[in-house]
Amino acid sequence: MDDRQPNILLVIADQWSANRLGCAGHPTVQTPTLDQIARNGIRFTRAYSECPICIPARRTLMTGTTPRTHGDRVFRKSQPMPSLPTLAGCFRDAGYQAFCVGKLHVFPERDRIGFDDVLLSEEGRPHLAIDDYSLYLSDHGFTGSAFAHGLPNNSYIHRPWHLPEHCHVTNWATQAMCRVIKRRDPTRPAFWTLSYEAPHPPLAPLAAYMEHYRQFDMEPPLEAPWSDDRKRLPHALQALLNYYPRFDGPALQEIKRAYYALCTHLDHQLRIVLGTLREERELDNTIILFCSDHGEMLGDLGLFAKRTFYEGSAGIPMILMGLPGDCRIEPGTCDDRLVGLQDVMPTLLGLAGINVPESCDGLSMTGERRREVLYGEVLENNSASRMMHDGRYKLIWYPAGNFIQLFDLELDPEESRNIADLAEVKPVRDRLERALFESCYGKDVEEEWVKDDRLAGFDPGPYKPKTDRTFSAQRGVHYPQPPSGTVPDEVGFPE
């Protein structure tokens, strides 16, 4: 093993599910680079996003804390970061050079949250700040044209990328990170964060990758009897089903091809970063962790996007590759302990020999301690849901309507059978309900969604469909720049 303090490369994808990897046994999606990283390290098979929405998830990842600690389980895009130690700040304070390329999703956008510098791409949000990717496009003659493909940020309309290949945001992030690596200070270790926007919509893959997937038949979506009767579903699921059109047959297959094309494109671009590390003779002294902020339902159970605690939405990839000979990370292994994004910070700091701040809620993924249950939470309105997971059984609670589901992931990994009302699992349900009750706080308690030592929920009244006045958060032409300033937290998602 190299005697120098190790570099750290944290790679974050956006909206990538745990099971959509070749190494996870997926029948279609091709991820040769990530599969090789997994063969060189550990893949954590029970990894979850504690709050599967972009901003809360990233606050958890960057502070090592749960939403209860960092203050957002809603998507408060105009809320500054909390006064907590950050992952980047801890590395920087320990003598590391700390750089980020890609998406941060913080406010204000130019807050570096502990990094020495950030080269930013922010999904076309120029009303808050002009990012570096937008400047790159302008330098190449495409000022304000990132969204000239006409696709929205939260929809499944798709088409091939409309600009030259080198102008795709995935290519830009890769090239920018390779340049950062080459420009490093050779006397100090580095903490690099490469935060890709893909495969989050807009679904605008390079045409070559879209064509590549035409040779494959797309696997059918997962189905479940409990999801068939929409009127009996909780408000949160009715809202999602109302917001997104029902895609099936060839339409759904094309959506999957576009999404998988973005995944494989990212995977191939990541190889260039690894090749740069190898040629710079830093690969064997670099710890690599790959994860995503949350998953994507992609039509499974009739649902799309995130914001729920089903496996497609809350389950995330978590792959850790250590230095050669590090006995804490055995190559080619899987670890089924319950882990979350809160665990990334203590894991990476621990592997680098840096003290973990007392503010961290997470546990090291290579340590002896393992949690017995993992709590998840999302939103505080009629679409709120909560999760309690013990590694085998997952309980999901929708306060609006007091709707409870229980799944045995060992016997039913596709979550097709809700066993919450079966007598033989009542002790399991009671135990998880009690653990969930004890984890509730804030509005859950103040509005008496929990009371008298039980989950009480509330009556939201009949579901009333809402129209999508934002056209799925559609962006426009970004030159001249849109008006600046803060904007409401709503982004057009269903409630």
KEVEXBA-641801 format. One line per 3 residues: their letters; for each residue x, y, z of N, C-alpha, C. Coordinates in steps of 0.05 Angstrom, whole numbers, m for minus. Layout:
a = X:Y:Z:X:Y:Z:X:Y:Z; ...;
//
This chain:
mdd = 17:m24:0:0:0:0:18:25:0; 10:45:m15:24:70:m16:25:83:12; 49:95:19:52:107:45:38:134:47;
rqp = 32:146:25:19:172:25:m10:170:35; m20:193:45:m48:193:53:m65:190:27; m86:174:28:m100:168:3:m117:192:m8;
nil = m119:193:m34:m138:210:m47:m166:197:m44; m187:213:m46:m214:204:m46:m228:214:m70; m241:196:m85:m259:204:m108:m287:195:m101;
lvi = m305:215:m96:m333:209:m91:m348:216:m117; m361:195:m128:m377:198:m153:m406:196:m146; m421:216:m153:m450:217:m147:m466:218:m173;
adq = m484:199:m177:m503:200:m198:m529:212:m188; m547:220:m205:m572:232:m197:m595:215:m208; m611:204:m189:m635:189:m196:m628:162:m209;
wsa = m610:147:m197:m601:121:m206:m608:100:m185; m623:80:m192:m632:60:m174:m611:38:m168; m613:26:m145:m593:6:m136:m592:m18:m155;
nrl = m615:m26:m165:m616:m51:m181:m609:m47:m210; m605:m22:m219:m599:m18:m247:m569:m16:m252; m556:m39:m247:m528:m43:m251:m524:m72:m261;
gca = m504:m75:m278:m498:m102:m287:m490:m120:m264; m474:m109:m245:m465:m125:m222:m487:m131:m203; m510:m117:m205:m533:m123:m188:m552:m143:m202;
ghp = m544:m153:m225:m560:m173:m239:m581:m162:m257; m580:m136:m264:m600:m125:m282:m598:m138:m309; m620:m145:m322:m619:m159:m347:m612:m142:m371;
tvq = m614:m116:m369:m611:m99:m393:m589:m78:m391; m589:m62:m370:m571:m39:m369:m542:m49:m367; m525:m35:m382:m497:m43:m384:m480:m22:m370;
tpt = m465:m32:m350:m448:m14:m333:m421:m27:m328; m405:m30:m349:m380:m45:m346:m360:m32:m327; m359:m5:m326:m341:9:m308:m349:4:m279;
ldq = m374:9:m273:m383:6:m245:m382:m24:m237; m386:m42:m256:m383:m70:m249:m354:m77:m241; m335:m64:m255:m307:m69:m249:m300:m57:m222;
iar = m310:m33:m216:m306:m21:m190:m316:m40:m168; m340:m51:m173:m352:m70:m153:m334:m95:m150; m323:m105:m171:m305:m128:m169:m280:m122:m154;
ngi = m273:m96:m153:m249:m88:m138:m255:m79:m110; m281:m80:m102:m288:m70:m76:m313:m83:m65; m329:m68:m50:m353:m78:m37:m378:m64:m50;
rft = m398:m79:m55:m424:m68:m63:m444:m72:m39; m455:m51:m30:m474:m52:m7:m502:m55:m19; m514:m78:m13:m539:m86:m25:m564:m76:m11;
ray = m561:m64:12:m583:m52:26:m577:m23:32; m573:m7:11:m567:21:14:m591:37:6; m597:58:21:m621:74:17:m616:103:20;
sec = m633:118:6:m634:147:10:m655:153:32; m646:165:53:m664:170:76:m687:188:69; m683:206:50:m703:224:40:m700:226:10;
pic = m714:209:m6:m708:207:m34:m718:231:m51; m707:254:m45:m711:279:m60:m684:292:m62; m678:305:m84:m650:315:m90:m638:330:m67;
ipa = m649:353:m59:m636:371:m40:m633:358:m13; m655:347:0:m651:335:26:m630:312:25; m631:296:4:m612:274:2:m583:284:1;
rrt = m578:305:m14:m551:315:m16:m542:329:9; m560:341:24:m553:352:50:m545:330:69; m559:307:68:m552:284:84:m524:274:77;
lmt = m519:271:51:m493:261:42:m470:280:50; m474:306:47:m452:325:51:m448:332:81; m467:325:98:m464:331:127:m462:306:144;
gtt = m468:283:133:m469:259:149:m491:258:169; m512:273:164:m535:275:183:m561:269:170; m581:262:186:m608:256:177:m623:282:172;
prt = m646:281:158:m662:305:155:m670:318:181; m674:302:202:m681:314:228:m659:333:238; m634:326:232:m611:343:241:m607:366:222;
hgd = m607:361:196:m600:382:177:m624:400:169; m648:391:175:m671:409:173:m687:409:148; m683:390:130:m699:390:106:m708:362:98;
rvf = m734:357:97:m745:332:86:m766:339:65; m764:364:55:m785:374:37:m775:381:10; m750:391:7:m739:403:m18:m740:433:m16;
rks = m726:444:4:m726:473:9:m703:484:m7; m708:491:m32:m685:498:m50:m675:526:m45; m688:542:m28:m678:568:m21:m669:570:8;
qpm = m664:547:20:m654:546:47:m624:542:48; m609:559:61:m580:556:63:m573:529:77; m549:520:72:m539:496:86:m538:502:116;
psl = m542:481:133:m541:485:161:m513:489:171; m510:500:195:m484:505:207:m473:479:219; m465:461:201:m455:435:209:m429:430:194;
ptl = m411:414:205:m387:407:190:m395:392:165; m381:397:143:m387:384:117:m365:365:110; m371:346:93:m352:327:83:m328:341:71;
agc = m332:360:54:m310:374:41:m294:390:61; m308:403:79:m295:419:99:m277:403:117; m285:379:124:m269:362:142:m243:353:127;
frd = m246:346:102:m222:339:86:m203:363:83; m215:386:77:m198:410:73:m184:417:99; m198:415:122:m185:422:147:m164:402:155;
agy = m165:378:143:m144:358:149:m121:360:129; m120:381:113:m98:385:95:m102:376:67; m126:366:60:m133:358:33:m139:382:16;
qaf = m134:379:m10:m145:398:m30:m172:386:m37; m193:403:m37:m220:393:m40:m234:407:m64; m240:392:m84:m253:403:m108:m277:387:m116;
cvg = m297:402:m127:m322:389:m136:m327:398:m165; m336:379:m181:m346:384:m208:m374:373:m210; m393:390:m220:m420:380:m225:m440:393:m207;
klh = m460:377:m199:m484:387:m186:m480:386:m156; m486:409:m142:m485:410:m113:m513:413:m102; m530:429:m115:m558:433:m106:m559:445:m77;
vfp = m544:467:m74:m545:482:m48:m554:510:m54; m560:525:m33:m567:553:m36:m551:569:m16; m540:592:m25:m539:601:m53:m521:582:m69;
erd = m525:582:m95:m512:562:m112:m481:563:m111; m470:586:m106:m441:588:m105:m430:584:m77; m446:575:m59:m436:566:m33:m419:541:m37;
rig = m393:542:m29:m375:520:m35:m377:498:m14; m391:502:7:m396:482:28:m370:467:37; m348:482:37:m323:470:47:m303:463:25;
fdd = m312:462:m1:m293:457:m23:m276:481:m28; m251:477:m36:m234:499:m45:m245:513:m69; m256:497:m87:m269:508:m111:m289:488:m122;
vll = m308:499:m137:m329:482:m149:m333:491:m178; m333:473:m196:m341:477:m224:m369:466:m226; m388:484:m230:m416:478:m224:m433:473:m249;
see = m450:452:m248:m473:450:m267:m497:445:m250; m518:460:m255:m542:460:m237:m568:457:m252; m570:439:m272:m595:433:m285:m609:457:m297;
grp = m594:477:m305:m606:500:m317:m623:516:m298; m610:527:m277:m624:544:m257:m611:572:m257; m610:586:m280:m595:611:m281:m608:634:m267;
hla = m633:630:m256:m645:651:m240:m631:654:m214; m615:633:m206:m600:634:m181:m571:641:m185; m559:630:m206:m531:636:m212:m524:623:m239;
idd = m507:637:m254:m497:625:m279:m476:605:m272; m480:580:m280:m460:559:m272:m438:556:m293; m418:540:m286:m395:538:m303:m401:523:m329;
ysl = m420:504:m328:m427:490:m352:m440:509:m372; m457:527:m362:m469:547:m380:m448:565:m393; m427:572:m377:m405:588:m388:m390:572:m410;
yls = m387:546:m405:m373:529:m424:m389:529:m451; m415:525:m449:m431:525:m474:m429:552:m488; m429:574:m473:m426:600:m485:m399:603:m499;
dhg = m378:593:m486:m352:595:m499:m350:579:m525; m367:559:m528:m367:543:m552:m389:551:m572; m401:575:m568:m420:585:m587:m449:576:m583;
ftg = m456:565:m559:m483:556:m554:m495:569:m529; m492:595:m528:m501:610:m504:m531:605:m499; m537:597:m475:m565:594:m466:m580:571:m479;
saf = m565:552:m491:m578:531:m508:m579:504:m494; m573:501:m469:m572:475:m456:m599:461:m458; m621:477:m456:m648:465:m457:m663:470:m483;
ahg = m648:476:m504:m660:481:m530:m671:455:m542; m665:432:m529:m677:407:m538:m707:406:m532; m717:424:m515:m746:426:m510:m756:405:m490;
lpn = m739:393:m474:m747:373:m455:m747:384:m427; m767:375:m410:m768:385:m382:m751:369:m363; m748:380:m339:m730:368:m319:m744:346:m303;
nsy = m770:344:m304:m784:324:m288:m805:310:m305; m798:301:m328:m816:287:m346:m802:267:m362; m816:251:m377:m805:228:m391:m808:231:m421;
ihr = m813:256:m430:m809:262:m458:m779:258:m464; m773:249:m488:m745:243:m494:m738:248:m523; m713:252:m528:m702:255:m555:m672:255:m553;
pwh = m658:251:m576:m629:252:m575:m618:280:m568; m594:281:m557:m580:305:m551:m578:323:m576; m581:349:m572:m584:367:m595:m559:383:m602;
lpe = m538:381:m585:m513:396:m590:m490:376:m596; m467:386:m603:m444:368:m607:m439:351:m582; m428:328:m585:m424:309:m563:m408:321:m541;
hch = m387:337:m547:m370:348:m526:m385:369:m509; m409:377:m518:m425:397:m503:m445:383:m484; m447:357:m484:m465:344:m466:m454:347:m437;
vtn = m473:351:m418:m464:358:m391:m448:335:m379; m454:310:m387:m438:287:m376:m409:289:m386; m405:295:m412:m378:298:m423:m364:322:m410;
wat = m378:344:m406:m366:368:m394:m356:361:m366; m373:348:m350:m365:341:m322:m340:323:m322; m339:304:m340:m316:286:m342:m291:301:m349;
qam = m292:317:m370:m268:332:m378:m259:352:m357; m278:365:m344:m271:384:m323:m257:370:m299; m267:346:m292:m255:331:m270:m227:322:m278;
crv = m224:313:m302:m197:304:m311:m177:327:m309; m186:350:m317:m168:374:m315:m162:381:m286; m182:379:m269:m177:384:m240:m156:364:m229;
ikr = m159:339:m237:m139:319:m228:m111:326:m238; m109:333:m263:m83:340:m274:m71:365:m262; m88:383:m252:m78:408:m240:m75:407:m210;
rdp = m76:383:m199:m74:380:m170:m47:389:m159; m47:396:m134:m22:401:m119:m10:374:m112; 13:368:m123:25:341:m119:35:336:m90;
trp = 36:357:m74:46:354:m47:25:348:m27; m1:348:m35:m23:344:m16:m42:323:m28; m55:308:m10:m76:289:m20:m101:305:m29;
afw = m118:292:m44:m141:306:m56:m167:292:m48; m187:308:m44:m215:299:m42:m230:310:m66; m237:292:m84:m251:301:m108:m280:290:m108;
tls = m299:308:m114:m326:300:m117:m335:305:m146; m344:284:m159:m353:285:m187:m383:279:m186; m399:300:m189:m428:298:m185:m443:301:m212;
yea = m448:278:m225:m462:279:m251:m491:285:m248; m503:298:m269:m531:304:m269:m547:279:m279; m535:262:m295:m548:239:m306:m551:217:m284;
php = m571:199:m288:m591:198:m309:m617:213:m304; m617:232:m286:m640:249:m281:m650:261:m307; m677:262:m311:m686:277:m335:m676:306:m335;
pla = m673:318:m358:m685:311:m384:m672:287:m397; m688:270:m409:m678:246:m422:m669:253:m450; m645:264:m451:m633:272:m477:m606:259:m480;
pla = m605:233:m485:m579:219:m487:m567:224:m514; m541:218:m516:m528:218:m542:m541:198:m560; m544:204:m585:m559:186:m604:m546:159:m605;
aym = m519:157:m604:m505:132:m606:m513:113:m584; m517:123:m560:m525:106:m537:m554:97:m539; m571:115:m549:m599:108:m553:m600:85:m574;
ehy = m585:88:m595:m585:67:m616:m574:41:m605; m554:43:m588:m542:19:m577:m563:1:m563; m582:14:m549:m602:m1:m534:m625:m12:m551;
rqf = m625:m5:m577:m646:m16:m594:m642:m46:m600; m619:m56:m594:m614:m85:m599:m626:m102:m576; m635:m89:m554:m644:m103:m531:m675:m100:m527;
dme = m688:m121:m519:m715:m119:m510:m716:m109:m482; m732:m88:m477:m733:m77:m450:m750:m95:m432; m740:m99:m407:m754:m116:m388:m781:m103:m381;
ppl = m802:m119:m375:m828:m107:m368:m827:m94:m340; m844:m75:m335:m844:m62:m309:m855:m81:m287; m846:m77:m263:m857:m92:m240:m886:m85:m236;
eap = m902:m105:m229:m930:m101:m223:m937:m113:m196; m959:m102:m184:m968:m112:m158:m998:m109:m157; m1012:m129:m146:m1041:m127:m143:m1050:m103:m127;
wsd = m1034:m96:m107:m1043:m74:m89:m1043:m47:m104; m1028:m45:m126:m1027:m19:m141:m1047:m17:m163; m1064:m38:m167:m1083:m37:m189:m1106:m18:m185;
drk = m1117:m18:m161:m1141:m1:m155:m1132:26:m146; m1130:45:m164:m1119:71:m157:m1135:85:m136; m1161:82:m136:m1178:97:m117:m1173:88:m88;
rlp = m1162:65:m84:m1157:55:m57:m1129:62:m48; m1113:73:m65:m1085:80:m58:m1085:106:m42; m1063:110:m26:m1061:135:m11:m1058:159:m29;
hal = m1063:182:m17:m1062:207:m31:m1036:211:m46; m1013:204:m33:m987:208:m45:m984:193:m71; m994:169:m72:m991:153:m97:m1011:162:m118;
qal = m1035:169:m110:m1054:180:m129:m1043:205:m142; m1030:222:m127:m1018:246:m137:m997:240:m158; m979:221:m153:m959:213:m172:m971:202:m197;
lny = m991:185:m194:m1004:172:m217:m1019:193:m234; m1030:213:m221:m1043:234:m236:m1024:252:m250; m1000:257:m238:m981:275:m250:m968:264:m275;
ypr = m961:239:m275:m948:227:m298:m968:211:m314; m967:214:m341:m984:197:m358:m977:168:m354; m996:150:m361:m990:121:m358:m976:112:m384;
fdg = m951:105:m381:m936:95:m404:m935:65:m403; m939:52:m426:m936:23:m428:m928:16:m456; m923:m10:m460:m916:m19:m487:m891:m5:m499;
pal = m892:1:m525:m869:14:m538:m861:41:m526; m880:56:m516:m874:82:m504:m856:79:m479; m863:60:m462:m847:55:m438:m819:43:m446;
qei = m819:26:m466:m793:15:m474:m774:37:m484; m785:57:m498:m768:78:m508:m758:96:m485; m775:100:m465:m766:115:m442:m743:101:m428;
kra = m746:74:m425:m724:59:m413:m699:60:m429; m701:59:m455:m677:61:m472:m663:87:m467; m678:109:m466:m666:135:m462:m653:137:m435;
yya = m666:126:m415:m655:127:m387:m630:110:m386; m630:85:m397:m607:68:m396:m584:79:m413; m591:93:m434:m570:106:m450:m555:127:m434;
lct = m569:142:m417:m556:161:m400:m538:147:m379; m547:124:m369:m532:109:m350:m506:99:m362; m507:86:m385:m484:75:m397:m465:97:m407;
hld = m475:118:m417:m459:141:m424:m442:151:m400; m455:154:m377:m441:162:m352:m420:141:m345; m427:116:m347:m408:94:m340:m383:96:m358;
hql = m387:100:m384:m364:101:m402:m347:126:m396; m360:148:m390:m345:173:m385:m329:170:m359; m340:156:m340:m325:152:m315:m299:137:m320;
riv = m299:120:m340:m274:106:m347:m251:125:m354; m259:148:m366:m238:167:m374:m226:180:m349; m242:184:m328:m232:195:m303:m213:175:m290;
lgt = m221:149:m290:m204:129:m279:m178:126:m295; m181:128:m321:m157:127:m338:m138:150:m332; m149:173:m327:m133:196:m321:m118:192:m294;
lre = m132:181:m274:m120:175:m249:m97:154:m253; m102:134:m270:m82:114:m275:m57:126:m287; m61:142:m308:m38:154:m322:m24:174:m305;
ere = m38:186:m286:m25:205:m268:m13:190:m244; m14:163:m244:m3:146:m224:m15:151:m196; m41:157:m197:m56:162:m172:m78:142:m167;
ldn = m83:124:m186:m106:106:m183:m103:87:m159; m78:76:m155:m74:58:m133:m72:72:m106; m73:98:m106:m74:113:m81:m100:129:m78;
tii = m121:119:m92:m146:133:m91:m169:114:m83; m183:122:m62:m207:108:m53:m230:119:m69; m247:101:m80:m270:109:m97:m296:100:m85;
lfc = m315:118:m83:m342:111:m74:m362:122:m95; m379:104:m104:m400:112:m123:m427:108:m110; m444:129:m112:m472:127:m101:m489:145:m118;
sdh = m515:146:m111:m533:166:m122:m549:178:m100; m562:201:m106:m578:214:m85:m604:200:m80; m615:187:m99:m640:171:m97:m644:156:m122;
gem = m665:140:m124:m669:123:m147:m690:135:m166; m702:117:m182:m721:124:m203:m740:100:m207; m766:104:m204:m785:81:m207:m787:71:m236;
lgd = m785:89:m255:m784:82:m284:m807:63:m292; m831:68:m282:m854:52:m290:m860:29:m272; m842:21:m255:m848:m1:m236:m871:6:m218;
lgl = m889:m12:m214:m913:m8:m197:m930:15:m208; m927:22:m233:m942:43:m246:m931:71:m239; m908:73:m225:m898:98:m215:m873:107:m230;
fak = m868:134:m228:m844:145:m240:m831:164:m219; m805:169:m224:m789:188:m209:m784:177:m181; m783:195:m161:m774:188:m134:m797:195:m114;
rtf = m789:202:m89:m807:212:m68:m823:189:m55; m818:164:m61:m830:142:m47:m809:124:m36; m817:105:m19:m797:87:m7:m797:59:m18;
yeg = m808:55:m43:m805:30:m56:m776:28:m66; m767:3:m71:m739:m2:m77:m729:15:m100; m745:18:m121:m736:33:m144:m729:62:m138;
sag = m744:74:m119:m741:102:m112:m721:106:m90; m723:91:m68:m706:96:m45:m680:79:m45; m680:57:m59:m656:41:m60:m635:53:m79;
ipm = m610:55:m69:m589:69:m85:m565:51:m88; m550:54:m109:m524:40:m111:m504:52:m91; m489:34:m79:m467:43:m61:m444:23:m64;
ilm = m423:33:m78:m400:16:m84:m375:29:m74; m359:14:m59:m335:25:m47:m311:9:m55; m292:22:m68:m266:10:m76:m244:22:m60;
glp = m229:6:m45:m207:15:m29:m180:15:m42; m160:19:m27:m132:17:m37:m124:m12:m38; m105:m18:m55:m96:m46:m56:m86:m56:m29;
gdc = m96:m79:m21:m87:m91:4:m101:m82:29; m121:m64:26:m135:m54:50:m155:m76:59; m149:m88:81:m166:m111:90:m194:m103:99;
rie = m199:m77:101:m226:m68:109:m245:m70:85; m234:m71:61:m251:m71:37:m242:m95:20; m256:m117:23:m248:m142:9:m259:m141:m20;
pgt = m243:m143:m40:m252:m142:m68:m273:m163:m74; m292:m155:m90:m312:m173:m101:m333:m183:m81; m337:m168:m60:m356:m176:m39:m381:m159:m39;
cdd = m402:m170:m27:m427:m155:m22:m431:m154:8; m442:m132:17:m448:m128:45:m477:m121:48; m493:m136:64:m522:m131:65:m530:m115:90;
rlv = m511:m101:103:m519:m84:125:m536:m61:115; m553:m50:132:m569:m26:125:m551:m2:125; m549:12:102:m533:36:101:m550:58:87;
glq = m542:83:93:m555:106:81:m534:127:73; m544:148:61:m526:170:53:m512:183:76; m524:182:100:m511:192:124:m485:178:130;
dvm = m481:154:119:m458:138:125:m434:144:107; m438:159:86:m416:165:67:m394:181:81; m402:202:96:m383:219:108:m365:205:129;
ptl = m377:191:149:m360:177:168:m343:155:155; m353:142:134:m338:121:120:m313:133:107; m316:154:91:m293:165:77:m273:178:96;
lgl = m283:192:116:m265:204:135:m249:183:150; m263:162:158:m250:140:173:m229:127:156; m234:121:131:m215:108:113:m190:126:109;
agi = m194:152:111:m171:171:108:m157:177:135; m167:165:157:m155:170:183:m161:197:194; m184:208:187:m192:235:196:m214:232:217;
nvp = m213:247:238:m234:245:259:m261:252:248; m281:237:256:m309:242:247:m322:261:267; m334:283:257:m347:302:275:m369:289:292;
esc = m372:299:316:m393:289:333:m421:294:322; m424:313:304:m450:319:292:m460:298:273; m442:280:264:m450:259:245:m470:240:258;
dgl = m491:234:244:m511:213:252:m503:186:241; m487:185:219:m482:161:205:m461:143:218; m459:119:207:m439:99:216:m420:93:193;
smt = m396:86:199:m377:77:179:m387:51:167; m387:49:141:m396:25:127:m375:2:128; m351:9:138:m330:m12:141:m325:m18:170;
ger = m341:m7:188:m337:m11:217:m353:m35:227; m349:m41:253:m362:m64:265:m392:m58:272; m398:m33:279:m425:m26:286:m444:m27:263;
rre = m467:m39:268:m488:m41:247:m514:m32:260; m530:m17:244:m556:m8:255:m576:m31:252; m595:m31:271:m617:m51:270:m639:m43:252;
vly = m644:m16:251:m666:m6:233:m656:20:220; m668:26:197:m663:51:183:m689:65:179; m690:91:187:m714:108:185:m712:125:160;
gev = m734:128:146:m736:145:123:m760:164:125; m758:187:113:m779:207:115:m779:225:90; m803:232:81:m804:250:58:m830:267:60;
len = m827:293:57:m849:312:55:m865:315:81; m881:337:82:m897:343:105:m925:352:97; m934:342:75:m961:349:65:m977:323:60;
nsa = m997:325:44:m1014:301:38:m998:279:25; m975:286:13:m959:265:0:m936:255:17; m937:261:43:m916:252:61:m916:222:64;
srm = m893:210:68:m891:182:75:m866:178:93; m867:156:108:m846:149:126:m839:119:123; m815:112:129:m806:84:126:m791:75:151;
mhd = m795:50:158:m778:37:178:m770:10:166; m744:5:166:m733:m18:152:m714:m33:171; m717:m59:173:m699:m74:191:m680:m92:176;
gry = m678:m89:150:m660:m105:134:m674:m127:119; m696:m137:130:m713:m156:115:m741:m145:111; m753:m135:132:m780:m124:129:m779:m93:127;
kli = m795:m83:109:m797:m54:105:m826:m46:110; m830:m27:128:m856:m16:134:m857:12:122; m878:18:106:m882:44:94:m908:55:105;
wyp = m908:80:115:m932:93:126:m938:119:111; m962:121:102:m972:146:90:m991:159:110; m983:180:124:m1000:193:144:m1028:201:133;
agn = m1028:212:108:m1054:220:97:m1070:195:90; m1090:190:107:m1106:165:104:m1096:143:122; m1074:147:136:m1063:127:154:m1060:100:140;
fiq = m1047:100:117:m1044:76:100:m1017:63:106; m1017:38:112:m993:23:120:m988:0:101; m963:m3:93:m955:m26:77:m931:m40:91;
lfd = m930:m66:88:m907:m81:99:m898:m101:78; m872:m102:72:m862:m120:52:m839:m137:64; m839:m162:57:m817:m180:64:m799:m182:40;
lel = m777:m167:41:m759:m165:18:m743:m190:13; m742:m207:33:m728:m233:29:m744:m251:11; m770:m252:16:m788:m270:0:m801:m255:m24;
dpe = m802:m228:m22:m816:m212:m42:m800:m187:m48; m777:m190:m62:m760:m167:m67:m773:m147:m86; m794:m155:m101:m807:m137:m119:m830:m121:m106;
esr = m834:m126:m81:m855:m111:m65:m883:m114:m78; m889:m138:m87:m914:m143:m100:m937:m150:m80; m929:m157:m56:m949:m167:m37:m948:m152:m11;
nia = m968:m136:m5:m970:m121:20:m981:m140:42; m964:m147:61:m972:m166:82:m978:m153:108; m984:m127:108:m988:m112:133:m1010:m124:150;
dla = m1031:m135:138:m1054:m145:153:m1054:m174:159; m1031:m188:153:m1030:m216:159:m1023:m221:189; m1038:m239:201:m1035:m244:230:m1007:m254:237;
evk = m995:m270:219:m969:m282:226:m946:m262:227; m950:m239:215:m928:m219:216:m936:m195:235; m957:m199:251:m965:m177:268:m942:m168:287;
pvr = m927:m187:299:m905:m178:316:m885:m161:301; m879:m168:276:m861:m152:260:m872:m124:256; m898:m123:248:m910:m97:243:m910:m80:268;
drl = m918:m92:291:m919:m77:316:m891:m66:323; m871:m82:319:m843:m74:326:m835:m50:308; m840:m52:282:m831:m31:264:m848:m6:268;
era = m874:m9:273:m891:14:279:m881:29:304; m874:14:324:m864:26:348:m838:42:343; m820:30:328:m795:43:321:m800:68:304;
lfe = m819:66:286:m826:89:270:m838:112:287; m857:104:305:m870:124:323:m848:139:339; m829:124:349:m808:137:365:m790:155:349;
scy = m789:152:323:m772:168:306:m786:194:296; m812:196:299:m827:219:289:m822:244:305; m824:266:292:m819:292:305:m833:314:288;
gkd = m830:339:297:m840:361:282:m869:360:276; m877:364:251:m905:365:243:m919:339:249; m905:317:247:m917:291:253:m929:290:281;
vee = m915:303:300:m924:304:328:m943:328:332; m935:351:321:m951:375:325:m979:373:313; m982:360:290:m1008:357:278:m1022:331:287;
ewv = m1009:317:306:m1020:293:318:m1024:271:297; m1005:270:278:m1005:246:260:m997:222:276; m982:225:297:m976:204:316:m986:214:343;
kdd = m999:197:358:m1009:204:385:m1017:178:399; m1017:180:426:m1024:157:442:m1008:132:435; m982:136:430:m964:114:424:m972:98:399;
rla = m983:112:380:m991:97:355:m990:116:331; m990:104:308:m992:119:283:m1021:125:278; m1029:150:279:m1057:158:277:m1064:168:249;
gfd = m1045:182:236:m1050:193:210:m1071:215:211; m1082:222:188:m1103:242:187:m1119:238:162; m1142:250:161:m1160:248:138:m1155:271:119;
pgp = m1144:266:96:m1139:288:77:m1163:295:60; m1185:281:63:m1208:285:46:m1204:271:19; m1223:273:1:m1220:260:m25:m1197:273:m41;
ykp = m1184:256:m56:m1162:267:m72:m1173:283:m95; m1162:307:m99:m1170:325:m120:m1146:329:m139; m1148:319:m163:m1125:321:m182:m1118:351:m187;
ktd = m1092:356:m190:m1083:383:m197:m1070:382:m225; m1072:405:m238:m1059:407:m264:m1030:414:m261; m1014:408:m281:m986:414:m281:m981:441:m295;
rtf = m982:463:m281:m979:489:m293:m950:496:m299; m931:480:m289:m903:486:m294:m892:470:m319; m909:453:m330:m901:436:m352:m876:420:m344;
saq = m878:408:m320:m857:391:m310:m831:406:m307; m833:430:m295:m809:447:m290:m794:453:m315; m808:459:m337:m795:464:m362:m777:489:m361;
rgv = m753:486:m371:m735:509:m374:m739:523:m401; m729:547:m403:m732:562:m428:m705:568:m441; m704:588:m458:m679:597:m470:m665:614:m450;
hyp = m641:608:m444:m627:621:m422:m608:644:m430; m615:657:m452:m602:682:m459:m622:700:m472; m626:724:m462:m614:736:m438:m623:720:m413;
qpp = m608:724:m391:m612:709:m367:m640:715:m355; m653:694:m345:m679:698:m332:m676:715:m307; m697:727:m297:m696:744:m273:m682:729:m250;
sgt = m666:743:m235:m651:731:m212:m668:733:m187; m659:719:m166:m672:720:m140:m682:693:m132; m691:692:m107:m702:666:m97:m728:660:m109;
vpd = m736:635:m109:m760:626:m121:m775:608:m101; m801:604:m104:m816:587:m86:m804:559:m86; m808:545:m64:m798:517:m62:m812:498:m81;
evg = m836:505:m89:m851:486:m107:m837:485:m134; m835:462:m145:m823:458:m172:m842:445:m191; m867:442:m184:m886:430:m202:m892:401:m197;
fpe = m879:389:m176:m885:362:m170:m912:359:m157; m924:335:m158:m951:331:m147:m951:333:m117; m975:340:m106:m979:342:m77:m1002:324:m69;
//
